[in-house]
Amino acid sequence: MTVSPHAELLPRRILFGNPVKAAPRISPDGKRLAYLAPVDNVLNVWVGTIGSDDAHPVTKDTERGIRFYFWAFDNKHILYTQDVGGNENWRLYATNLETHETRDLTPFEDVQVQIIDQDKHFPNELLIAMNKENPQVHDVYHLHLSSGELTRVAENPGNIAGWIVDTQFKVRGAMAARPDGGMDLLVRDNPGSEWRHTLGWDSDDALTSGGLFFSADGQSIYLQDSREANAGRLIKLNLATNTQDVIAEDPQYDVGEVMVHPDTFEIQAVAFNKDRVEWQILDDSIKLDFDRIHEIHQGDFSIVSRDNADETWIVAFVVDNGPVPYYVYHRKEQSADFLFVNMPDLNNYTLAHMQPISYTARDGLTLHGYLTLPVGETQTNLPLIVNVHGGPWARDSWGLNPEAQWLANRGYACLQINYRGSTGYGKEHLNAGDREWGRKMHYDLVDGVEWAVRQGIADPQKVAIYGGSYGGYAALVGATFTPDLFCCAVDIVGPSNLITLIKTIPPYWSTALASFQKRVGNADTEEEFLKSRSPLFAVDNIKIPLLIAQGANDPRVKQAEAEQIVAAMKSKGINYEYMLFPDEGHGFARPENRLKFYAAAEKFLAQHLGGRYEE
């Protein structure tokens, strides 16, 4: 076996079970801390006084666990969203910390809630969007927290993909989808006035550009903008004069997280996600804070929560070979108190490092990614797993990746590639993926395998392809289009037929349909083209074993995407394993389902690649 005998088998429950504590958020008054922690193995929100051990659960979810929550600025409520069985029809709930009562603020069937904005200067209010009147698009509603009263404040004419709120808590900006896959920025002077076209982005710029937020005086709007540049830059556009200033830019990387002062609404810092996250400070008043935070820990940090006085921050540090530590940072004293790590049991094991890598694709495009190798002496001629990210308009980043650690611990090299079409690397890299599903996007993965073989890292006879969503599609493509390269494949919630995928997208993705048609293909007019890129129609080529896992309630990639390729394989006598989770959607939220899946996947990979597995 290639793994060092000193590398102890990492239990799946530590990597894929619930965190012990996670996602801390400070209360607006700076006195209390909320975080997620399990109650009877279901994640709930806990609240306690900072500096004491009086934390207790305040929510009572018993099904899927709470994954997204936040403080209301009234200091009295915890707000969270939840769906049923993974159907993504999110509802908004408010738990009163004094009475312990939880109210369903949006008790509507088959309606999806999106959080648009909250503002500390309007503590009893919230702006949310719902597709209540029309399942295809979201209107904006003003929510009065204490009474629960909902008032529609912006109606969607059918093409608005996103809304932008000004500093007076009024909806004054909108991102309108064009029929050609481009985007227009619309602005109005006040909620009663007409929308006017401010600027537009064609489809080449649409995924690397967009409106962000207004300046304090409402006279300017900040944008991410890749016009006249390769990467999305941070721009300030004066709405009266149409002049624009470049606030931050990088020639290769799109602007990432933007840190905004909660009172002046001035930009304080901008992050660029390169091989690792790099911050550019624009406000000298936080320079000492950032310097001090750098000294606390060597990980890549983010400010995850700030109190209303902006004197206390919660800081998270991401590392590649350990859990996430959280600290309370006191700005006046420039001191930090350790809070907790999210998965403390990981500290009992030696974890692998994630190395940024790059190589050149066959057509000359430079590709970036990450390689995680087993801890130990032997790091050559290893079985290799290409772990393909979903999206595809997303990217892999440096940091603790439970799947990468799991695979490395079992004796595999884990290669994660930000293939063309991935985001963050500018529009040329992104747009190079247009109409290349199952072709150049896949060749990038193939070229990655060949790079790893040339480097002596990978055993060419033992290569697997694995992924979820688009990554699941890539796994099916690997099994059907390049069946000699891989010895097995794992598909999690991946589409098998691009025609049925596009024809069954959720209704509320209507504003993204033109972008899909441009970047993937048109299901109404290009059936033969899409068939040529769909694994379902190349099932005869499969000669490797497949593991397919699917959520029955998946609104994005329907159960039929898995069932149709399973049926085709069954009729041809091709070896496969199929796992259907009746209470899941696009991915596995419940820890018992995750653990069941990873146990099966681990055994499947060990059978075909020879790695270790936990009984």
C-alpha positions as CSV (number, residue, x, y, z in Angstrom):
1,M,0.0,0.0,0.0
2,T,1.3,3.4,-0.9
3,V,0.1,5.3,2.2
4,S,2.5,5.6,5.0
5,P,1.6,3.1,7.8
6,H,1.8,6.2,10.1
7,A,-1.2,7.8,8.4
8,E,-4.0,6.7,10.6
9,L,-7.4,6.0,8.9
10,L,-9.5,9.2,9.2
11,P,-13.0,8.3,10.3
12,R,-15.7,9.3,7.8
13,R,-17.9,10.7,10.6
14,I,-15.2,13.3,11.4
15,L,-15.0,14.6,7.8
16,F,-18.6,14.2,6.7
17,G,-20.7,14.2,9.9
18,N,-21.9,17.5,11.5
19,P,-19.3,20.0,12.7
20,V,-19.1,20.3,16.5
21,K,-19.6,24.1,16.2
22,A,-19.6,26.3,13.1
23,A,-20.6,29.6,11.5
24,P,-20.3,32.0,14.6
25,R,-22.1,35.4,14.3
26,I,-21.9,38.2,16.9
27,S,-25.1,39.9,18.0
28,P,-25.6,43.5,16.8
29,D,-25.0,44.8,20.3
30,G,-21.8,42.8,20.6
31,K,-22.8,41.0,23.7
32,R,-23.8,37.5,22.5
33,L,-22.6,34.9,20.1
34,A,-24.7,32.6,17.9
35,Y,-23.3,29.5,16.1
36,L,-24.5,26.3,14.6
37,A,-24.2,23.0,16.5
38,P,-26.0,19.7,16.5
39,V,-29.0,18.8,18.7
40,D,-29.7,15.1,18.4
41,N,-27.4,15.1,15.3
42,V,-29.4,17.9,13.6
43,L,-27.7,21.4,13.2
44,N,-29.5,24.1,15.1
45,V,-28.6,27.7,16.2
46,W,-27.2,28.1,19.7
47,V,-26.8,31.5,21.4
48,G,-24.8,32.4,24.5
49,T,-23.0,35.4,26.1
50,I,-19.6,36.1,24.8
51,G,-17.0,35.0,27.3
52,S,-19.2,32.6,29.2
53,D,-20.4,29.0,28.7
54,D,-24.1,29.6,28.9
55,A,-24.9,28.8,25.2
56,H,-28.0,26.9,24.5
57,P,-30.0,25.9,21.4
58,V,-32.7,28.4,20.4
59,T,-34.1,26.7,17.3
60,K,-35.8,23.3,17.0
61,D,-35.1,21.9,13.6
62,T,-35.5,18.1,13.6
63,E,-35.1,17.3,9.9
64,R,-32.4,18.7,7.6
65,G,-30.4,21.0,9.9
66,I,-30.1,24.7,9.6
67,R,-27.3,25.8,7.2
68,F,-28.1,29.5,6.7
69,Y,-29.0,31.9,9.5
70,F,-28.3,35.4,10.7
71,W,-29.1,37.9,13.5
72,A,-31.9,40.4,13.0
73,F,-30.6,43.9,13.8
74,D,-33.2,44.2,16.6
75,N,-31.0,41.9,18.7
76,K,-34.2,39.9,19.5
77,H,-34.5,37.5,16.6
78,I,-32.5,34.8,14.9
79,L,-33.6,34.4,11.3
80,Y,-33.0,31.3,9.2
81,T,-34.1,29.6,6.0
82,Q,-35.2,26.0,5.5
83,D,-36.6,23.9,2.7
84,V,-38.4,20.5,2.7
85,G,-36.4,17.4,1.6
86,G,-34.0,19.4,-0.6
87,N,-36.7,21.0,-2.8
88,E,-35.1,24.5,-2.5
89,N,-38.4,26.2,-1.8
90,W,-36.8,28.1,1.0
91,R,-39.0,29.6,3.8
92,L,-37.9,32.2,6.2
93,Y,-38.3,31.6,9.9
94,A,-37.8,34.0,12.9
95,T,-37.0,32.7,16.4
96,N,-37.7,35.2,19.2
97,L,-34.9,34.8,21.7
98,E,-37.1,36.0,24.6
99,T,-40.2,33.9,24.1
100,H,-38.4,31.0,22.2
101,E,-41.3,31.1,19.7
102,T,-40.4,30.4,16.0
103,R,-42.7,31.9,13.3
104,D,-42.8,31.0,9.7
105,L,-42.7,34.4,8.1
106,T,-43.4,33.1,4.6
107,P,-46.0,30.3,4.9
108,F,-46.5,29.8,1.2
109,E,-46.5,26.5,-0.7
110,D,-44.1,26.0,-3.6
111,V,-42.6,29.5,-3.1
112,Q,-38.9,30.2,-2.8
113,V,-37.6,33.0,-0.6
114,Q,-34.3,34.9,-1.2
115,I,-32.8,37.3,1.2
116,I,-32.2,40.6,-0.5
117,D,-30.9,42.9,2.2
118,Q,-30.9,43.8,5.9
119,D,-29.4,47.1,7.4
120,K,-28.5,47.9,10.9
121,H,-30.1,51.4,10.4
122,F,-33.5,49.7,9.8
123,P,-33.4,47.1,12.6
124,N,-37.0,46.0,12.4
125,E,-37.1,45.5,8.6
126,L,-36.0,43.1,6.0
127,L,-36.1,43.0,2.2
128,I,-36.8,39.5,0.7
129,A,-37.7,38.3,-2.7
130,M,-40.3,35.6,-3.5
131,N,-41.7,34.0,-6.7
132,K,-45.2,34.0,-5.1
133,E,-47.1,35.8,-7.9
134,N,-45.1,34.2,-10.8
135,P,-43.1,31.0,-10.2
136,Q,-40.6,32.1,-12.8
137,V,-39.4,35.4,-11.2
138,H,-39.0,36.9,-7.8
139,D,-40.6,40.2,-6.7
140,V,-39.2,42.1,-3.7
141,Y,-41.2,42.4,-0.4
142,H,-40.7,44.6,2.6
143,L,-41.0,42.5,5.8
144,H,-41.8,44.1,9.1
145,L,-40.2,41.8,11.6
146,S,-42.3,42.3,14.7
147,S,-45.7,42.2,12.9
148,G,-44.7,39.9,10.1
149,E,-46.4,42.2,7.6
150,L,-45.3,41.8,4.0
151,T,-45.6,44.5,1.4
152,R,-44.5,44.1,-2.2
153,V,-42.1,47.0,-3.1
154,A,-40.7,46.0,-6.4
155,E,-42.6,44.0,-9.1
156,N,-40.6,41.8,-11.5
157,P,-41.7,42.4,-15.1
158,G,-40.3,39.0,-16.0
159,N,-36.6,39.7,-16.8
160,I,-35.1,40.8,-13.5
161,A,-32.4,38.4,-12.3
162,G,-31.3,40.4,-9.2
163,W,-32.1,43.5,-7.1
164,I,-29.9,46.2,-5.6
165,V,-30.9,48.2,-2.5
166,D,-29.7,51.7,-1.7
167,T,-28.6,53.0,1.7
168,Q,-32.1,54.3,2.5
169,F,-33.3,50.7,2.2
170,K,-35.1,51.3,-1.1
171,V,-34.9,49.0,-4.1
172,R,-33.3,51.3,-6.7
173,G,-31.2,48.9,-8.9
174,A,-32.0,45.8,-10.9
175,M,-30.1,43.4,-13.1
176,A,-32.2,42.6,-16.2
177,A,-31.5,39.5,-18.3
178,R,-31.3,40.0,-22.0
179,P,-32.6,37.4,-24.6
180,D,-29.0,37.1,-25.9
181,G,-27.5,36.1,-22.5
182,G,-26.3,39.6,-21.7
183,M,-27.3,41.8,-18.7
184,D,-28.6,45.3,-18.3
185,L,-28.3,47.5,-15.2
186,L,-31.5,49.4,-14.5
187,V,-31.7,52.2,-11.9
188,R,-34.5,54.4,-10.6
189,D,-34.5,57.6,-8.6
190,N,-37.0,56.3,-6.0
191,P,-39.5,53.5,-5.7
192,G,-42.2,55.5,-7.4
193,S,-40.2,56.5,-10.5
194,E,-39.5,54.8,-13.8
195,W,-36.6,52.4,-14.3
196,R,-34.0,53.6,-16.7
197,H,-31.3,51.7,-18.6
198,T,-27.9,52.7,-17.1
199,L,-25.5,50.4,-18.9
200,G,-25.4,46.9,-20.4
201,W,-23.0,44.0,-20.6
202,D,-23.0,41.6,-23.6
203,S,-23.0,37.9,-22.9
204,D,-19.2,37.7,-22.9
205,D,-19.1,40.0,-19.9
206,A,-22.3,39.0,-18.2
207,L,-20.9,36.4,-15.8
208,T,-17.9,38.6,-14.8
209,S,-19.9,41.8,-14.3
210,G,-22.9,43.1,-12.4
211,G,-24.2,45.8,-10.0
212,L,-23.2,45.4,-6.4
213,F,-24.4,48.3,-4.1
214,F,-25.0,52.0,-3.9
215,S,-22.8,54.7,-2.4
216,A,-24.0,56.4,0.8
217,D,-25.5,59.4,-1.0
218,G,-27.2,57.2,-3.6
219,Q,-25.6,59.1,-6.4
220,S,-23.1,56.3,-7.4
221,I,-23.3,52.6,-7.8
222,Y,-20.4,50.1,-7.4
223,L,-20.0,47.4,-10.1
224,Q,-18.0,44.4,-10.9
225,D,-17.2,45.2,-14.5
226,S,-15.1,43.3,-17.1
227,R,-15.7,45.6,-20.1
228,E,-12.4,46.8,-21.6
229,A,-10.6,44.3,-19.3
230,N,-10.2,40.6,-19.0
231,A,-11.1,40.3,-15.3
232,G,-14.0,41.8,-13.4
233,R,-12.8,45.0,-11.8
234,L,-14.4,47.0,-9.0
235,I,-15.8,50.2,-10.5
236,K,-17.6,53.2,-9.0
237,L,-20.0,54.7,-11.5
238,N,-21.4,58.2,-11.0
239,L,-25.1,58.0,-12.1
240,A,-25.4,61.7,-12.9
241,T,-22.2,62.2,-14.9
242,N,-21.7,58.6,-16.1
243,T,-18.0,58.8,-15.1
244,Q,-16.4,55.8,-13.5
245,D,-13.4,55.2,-11.3
246,V,-11.5,51.9,-11.0
247,I,-11.4,51.1,-7.3
248,A,-9.5,47.7,-7.5
249,E,-8.4,45.4,-10.3
250,D,-6.2,42.5,-11.2
251,P,-5.3,41.6,-14.8
252,Q,-6.0,37.9,-14.3
253,Y,-8.4,37.4,-11.4
254,D,-11.9,38.7,-10.9
255,V,-12.6,40.8,-7.8
256,G,-13.9,38.6,-5.0
257,E,-15.2,39.5,-1.6
258,V,-15.7,43.3,-1.0
259,M,-15.5,44.6,2.6
260,V,-17.7,47.7,3.1
261,H,-17.9,50.1,6.0
262,P,-21.3,49.5,7.7
263,D,-21.9,53.3,8.2
264,T,-20.1,55.2,5.5
265,F,-20.6,52.5,2.9
266,E,-17.0,53.2,1.6
267,I,-15.0,50.2,0.4
268,Q,-12.5,49.1,3.0
269,A,-10.8,46.1,1.4
270,V,-11.1,43.8,-1.6
271,A,-10.1,40.1,-1.9
272,F,-8.8,38.4,-5.0
273,N,-9.0,34.6,-4.9
274,K,-5.7,33.6,-6.6
275,D,-3.9,30.4,-5.6
276,R,-4.9,31.6,-2.2
277,V,-6.9,34.6,-1.1
278,E,-5.1,38.0,-1.2
279,W,-6.5,41.2,0.3
280,Q,-6.0,44.7,-1.0
281,I,-6.6,47.3,1.7
282,L,-8.2,50.6,0.5
283,D,-9.1,52.1,3.9
284,D,-6.1,52.9,6.2
285,S,-8.3,52.7,9.3
286,I,-8.3,48.9,9.1
287,K,-4.6,48.5,8.1
288,L,-3.5,47.9,11.7
289,D,-6.3,45.5,12.2
290,F,-5.4,43.4,9.1
291,D,-1.7,43.4,10.2
292,R,-2.7,42.2,13.6
293,I,-5.1,39.5,12.2
294,H,-2.2,38.2,10.0
295,E,-0.2,37.7,13.2
296,I,-2.9,35.6,14.9
297,H,-2.8,32.7,12.4
298,Q,-1.2,31.8,9.1
299,G,-4.5,30.8,7.4
300,D,-6.4,32.8,4.8
301,F,-8.8,34.9,6.9
302,S,-12.2,36.5,6.4
303,I,-14.2,38.8,8.6
304,V,-17.4,36.8,9.0
305,S,-19.3,39.0,11.4
306,R,-19.1,42.6,12.9
307,D,-21.1,44.2,15.7
308,N,-23.0,47.5,15.2
309,A,-20.3,49.5,16.9
310,D,-17.7,47.9,14.5
311,E,-15.5,47.3,17.6
312,T,-15.8,43.5,17.6
313,W,-15.2,41.2,14.7
314,I,-15.5,37.5,14.3
315,V,-12.6,36.2,12.2
316,A,-12.3,32.8,10.5
317,F,-9.0,31.3,9.3
318,V,-8.9,28.7,6.5
319,V,-6.0,26.3,6.3
320,D,-5.5,23.3,4.0
321,N,-4.6,20.7,6.7
322,G,-6.8,21.4,9.7
323,P,-10.1,22.6,10.9
324,V,-11.3,26.2,10.7
325,P,-10.4,28.3,13.9
326,Y,-12.6,31.2,14.8
327,Y,-11.5,34.2,16.9
328,V,-13.2,37.2,18.5
329,Y,-11.1,40.2,17.5
330,H,-11.3,43.4,19.6
331,R,-10.4,46.4,17.5
332,K,-9.7,48.9,20.3
333,E,-7.2,46.6,22.1
334,Q,-6.1,44.9,18.8
335,S,-6.3,41.7,20.7
336,A,-8.0,38.4,19.9
337,D,-9.7,35.6,21.9
338,F,-9.9,32.1,20.5
339,L,-13.5,30.9,20.1
340,F,-13.4,27.3,18.8
341,V,-12.6,25.2,15.8
342,N,-15.4,23.7,13.7
343,M,-14.1,20.1,13.6
344,P,-11.8,19.6,16.7
345,D,-11.3,15.9,16.1
346,L,-9.3,16.6,13.0
347,N,-6.5,17.9,15.2
348,N,-5.9,14.3,16.3
349,Y,-4.8,13.3,12.7
350,T,-2.1,14.3,10.3
351,L,-3.8,15.9,7.3
352,A,-2.4,16.4,3.8
353,H,-1.4,19.7,2.3
354,M,-3.2,21.1,-0.8
355,Q,-0.7,22.3,-3.4
356,P,-1.6,24.9,-6.0
357,I,-0.6,23.6,-9.4
358,S,-0.8,24.7,-13.0
359,Y,-0.3,23.2,-16.4
360,T,-0.9,24.0,-20.1
361,A,-3.9,22.5,-21.9
362,R,-3.5,21.1,-25.4
363,D,-4.6,24.4,-27.0
364,G,-2.2,26.5,-24.9
365,L,-4.6,27.7,-22.2
366,T,-3.0,27.8,-18.8
367,L,-5.1,25.9,-16.2
368,H,-4.9,26.2,-12.4
369,G,-5.9,23.7,-9.8
370,Y,-4.9,21.9,-6.6
371,L,-3.2,18.6,-5.8
372,T,-3.6,16.8,-2.5
373,L,-1.3,13.8,-2.0
374,P,-1.3,11.1,0.8
375,V,0.8,11.9,3.9
376,G,3.8,9.6,3.9
377,E,6.9,8.4,2.1
378,T,5.5,7.3,-1.3
379,Q,4.0,10.1,-3.4
380,T,4.7,8.7,-6.8
381,N,2.8,6.4,-9.2
382,L,-0.3,6.7,-7.1
383,P,-3.9,5.9,-8.0
384,L,-5.4,9.2,-9.0
385,I,-8.9,10.6,-8.6
386,V,-9.9,13.6,-10.7
387,N,-12.4,15.4,-8.4
388,V,-14.4,17.7,-10.6
389,H,-16.1,20.8,-9.2
390,G,-19.8,21.6,-9.9
391,G,-21.2,24.7,-11.4
392,P,-19.6,24.6,-13.9
393,W,-19.5,28.4,-13.3
394,A,-17.7,28.1,-9.9
395,R,-14.2,27.1,-8.9
396,D,-12.2,25.1,-6.4
397,S,-10.2,27.1,-3.8
398,W,-7.4,26.5,-1.4
399,G,-8.3,25.3,2.1
400,L,-9.6,22.4,4.0
401,N,-11.5,20.2,1.6
402,P,-13.1,17.2,3.3
403,E,-13.2,15.1,0.1
404,A,-9.6,15.9,-0.8
405,Q,-8.5,14.9,2.8
406,W,-10.6,11.7,2.6
407,L,-9.2,10.6,-0.7
408,A,-5.6,11.4,0.2
409,N,-6.0,9.5,3.5
410,R,-7.3,6.5,1.7
411,G,-4.1,6.5,-0.5
412,Y,-5.2,8.4,-3.6
413,A,-3.8,11.5,-5.3
414,C,-6.7,14.0,-5.5
415,L,-6.5,16.4,-8.5
416,Q,-8.9,19.4,-8.6
417,I,-8.9,21.4,-11.8
418,N,-10.4,24.8,-12.5
419,Y,-11.1,23.8,-16.1
420,R,-12.2,26.4,-18.7
421,G,-15.6,27.7,-17.8
422,S,-14.6,28.0,-14.1
423,T,-15.1,31.4,-12.5
424,G,-12.6,33.8,-10.9
425,Y,-9.9,33.7,-13.6
426,G,-11.4,36.4,-15.9
427,K,-13.8,36.3,-18.8
428,E,-11.4,34.7,-21.3
429,H,-11.0,31.6,-19.2
430,L,-14.7,31.6,-18.4
431,N,-16.0,32.1,-21.9
432,A,-13.5,29.5,-23.3
433,G,-16.0,27.0,-21.8
434,D,-18.9,28.2,-24.0
435,R,-20.4,25.2,-25.9
436,E,-17.5,23.1,-24.7
437,W,-19.4,20.8,-22.3
438,G,-18.2,17.3,-23.0
439,R,-15.4,18.6,-25.3
440,K,-12.7,21.1,-24.3
441,M,-13.9,21.4,-20.7
442,H,-13.4,17.6,-20.6
443,Y,-10.1,17.7,-22.5
444,D,-8.8,20.0,-19.7
445,L,-9.4,17.2,-17.3
446,V,-7.8,14.6,-19.6
447,D,-4.8,16.9,-20.0
448,G,-4.6,17.2,-16.2
449,V,-4.5,13.4,-15.9
450,E,-1.7,13.3,-18.5
451,W,0.2,16.0,-16.6
452,A,-0.1,14.0,-13.4
453,V,1.2,10.9,-15.2
454,R,4.1,12.8,-16.8
455,Q,5.0,14.2,-13.3
456,G,5.2,10.7,-12.0
457,I,2.4,11.3,-9.6
458,A,-0.3,9.1,-11.1
459,D,-0.4,5.5,-12.1
460,P,-2.0,5.6,-15.6
461,Q,-3.7,2.3,-15.0
462,K,-5.5,3.5,-11.9
463,V,-7.4,6.8,-12.6
464,A,-10.9,7.6,-11.5
465,I,-13.2,10.5,-12.3
466,Y,-15.5,11.8,-9.5
467,G,-17.8,14.8,-9.0
468,G,-21.2,16.3,-8.2
469,S,-23.6,18.3,-10.4
470,Y,-21.5,19.4,-13.4
471,G,-18.8,17.2,-11.8
472,G,-21.2,14.3,-12.0
473,Y,-21.8,15.1,-15.7
474,A,-18.0,15.1,-16.2
475,A,-17.8,11.7,-14.5
476,L,-20.4,10.3,-16.9
477,V,-18.6,12.0,-19.9
478,G,-15.4,10.3,-18.7
479,A,-17.1,6.9,-18.7
480,T,-18.7,7.4,-22.1
481,F,-16.4,9.7,-24.2
482,T,-13.0,8.7,-22.8
483,P,-13.7,5.2,-21.4
484,D,-10.1,4.0,-21.8
485,L,-8.6,6.7,-19.6
486,F,-10.5,5.9,-16.4
487,C,-11.0,2.6,-14.5
488,C,-14.2,3.8,-12.7
489,A,-16.4,6.8,-12.2
490,V,-18.6,8.3,-9.5
491,D,-21.5,10.6,-10.5
492,I,-23.3,12.6,-7.8
493,V,-26.5,14.4,-9.0
494,G,-25.0,14.8,-12.5
495,P,-27.1,15.3,-15.7
496,S,-26.9,12.6,-18.3
497,N,-28.9,14.3,-21.1
498,L,-28.4,18.0,-21.7
499,I,-31.7,18.3,-23.6
500,T,-33.8,17.1,-20.7
501,L,-31.5,19.0,-18.2
502,I,-32.2,22.4,-19.9
503,K,-35.9,21.6,-20.5
504,T,-36.5,20.8,-16.8
505,I,-34.6,23.6,-15.1
506,P,-36.5,25.1,-12.1
507,P,-39.1,27.8,-13.3
508,Y,-37.2,30.5,-11.3
509,W,-34.1,30.0,-13.4
510,S,-36.0,31.5,-16.3
511,T,-33.8,34.6,-16.4
512,A,-30.7,32.3,-16.7
513,L,-32.1,30.3,-19.7
514,A,-30.6,32.6,-22.4
515,S,-27.2,32.2,-20.7
516,F,-27.6,28.4,-20.6
517,Q,-28.5,28.4,-24.3
518,K,-25.4,30.4,-25.2
519,R,-23.0,28.5,-23.0
520,V,-24.4,25.0,-23.3
521,G,-26.7,24.9,-26.3
522,N,-30.3,25.5,-27.3
523,A,-32.5,22.5,-26.4
524,D,-35.2,23.7,-28.9
525,T,-33.0,24.2,-32.0
526,E,-29.8,22.2,-31.4
527,E,-31.0,18.7,-30.4
528,E,-28.4,16.8,-32.4
529,F,-25.6,19.0,-31.0
530,L,-26.7,18.5,-27.4
531,K,-27.1,14.8,-28.0
532,S,-23.5,14.7,-29.1
533,R,-22.5,16.1,-25.7
534,S,-24.8,14.0,-23.6
535,P,-23.5,10.8,-22.0
536,L,-26.9,9.1,-22.3
537,F,-26.5,8.7,-26.0
538,A,-23.0,7.2,-25.7
539,V,-23.9,4.5,-23.2
540,D,-22.6,1.8,-25.5
541,N,-19.0,3.1,-24.9
542,I,-19.1,2.4,-21.2
543,K,-16.8,-0.3,-20.1
544,I,-15.9,0.8,-16.5
545,P,-18.0,0.4,-13.4
546,L,-20.1,3.4,-12.3
547,L,-21.5,4.6,-8.9
548,I,-24.4,7.0,-9.3
549,A,-26.0,8.8,-6.4
550,Q,-29.1,11.0,-6.7
551,G,-31.5,13.0,-4.5
552,A,-35.2,12.3,-5.3
553,N,-36.3,15.9,-4.7
554,D,-33.5,17.6,-6.7
555,P,-35.0,20.7,-8.5
556,R,-31.9,21.3,-10.6
557,V,-30.9,17.9,-11.9
558,K,-34.1,15.8,-11.8
559,Q,-34.2,12.2,-10.7
560,A,-34.8,11.2,-14.3
561,E,-31.3,12.3,-15.2
562,A,-29.9,9.4,-13.1
563,E,-32.8,7.0,-13.9
564,Q,-32.4,7.2,-17.6
565,I,-28.7,6.4,-17.7
566,V,-29.2,3.7,-15.1
567,A,-32.0,2.1,-17.3
568,A,-29.7,2.3,-20.3
569,M,-26.9,0.6,-18.5
570,K,-29.2,-2.0,-17.1
571,S,-30.5,-2.9,-20.5
572,K,-27.0,-3.4,-21.8
573,G,-25.8,-5.4,-18.8
574,I,-23.2,-2.7,-17.8
575,N,-21.9,-2.8,-14.2
576,Y,-23.2,0.0,-12.0
577,E,-24.3,0.9,-8.4
578,Y,-27.3,3.3,-7.9
579,M,-28.1,5.1,-4.7
580,L,-31.3,7.1,-4.5
581,F,-31.9,9.3,-1.4
582,P,-35.7,9.9,-1.1
583,D,-35.3,12.9,1.4
584,E,-32.5,14.8,-0.5
585,G,-32.2,17.3,-3.3
586,H,-29.1,18.6,-5.1
587,G,-26.6,17.2,-2.7
588,F,-26.9,15.5,0.7
589,A,-27.7,17.8,3.6
590,R,-28.5,15.1,6.2
591,P,-25.3,13.7,7.9
592,E,-26.7,10.1,7.9
593,N,-27.2,10.3,4.1
594,R,-23.7,11.8,3.5
595,L,-22.1,9.0,5.7
596,K,-24.1,6.3,3.8
597,F,-22.9,7.7,0.5
598,Y,-19.3,8.1,1.4
599,A,-19.2,4.6,2.9
600,A,-20.4,3.2,-0.4
601,A,-18.1,5.4,-2.5
602,E,-15.1,4.5,-0.4
603,K,-15.7,0.8,-0.9
604,F,-16.4,1.3,-4.6
605,L,-13.1,3.2,-5.1
606,A,-11.1,0.6,-3.0
607,Q,-12.5,-2.2,-5.1
608,H,-11.4,-0.6,-8.4
609,L,-8.3,1.5,-7.4
610,G,-7.0,-0.5,-4.4
611,G,-7.1,2.2,-1.8
612,R,-7.9,1.7,1.9
613,Y,-11.4,1.9,3.3
614,E,-13.0,2.1,6.7
615,E,-15.2,-0.9,7.5
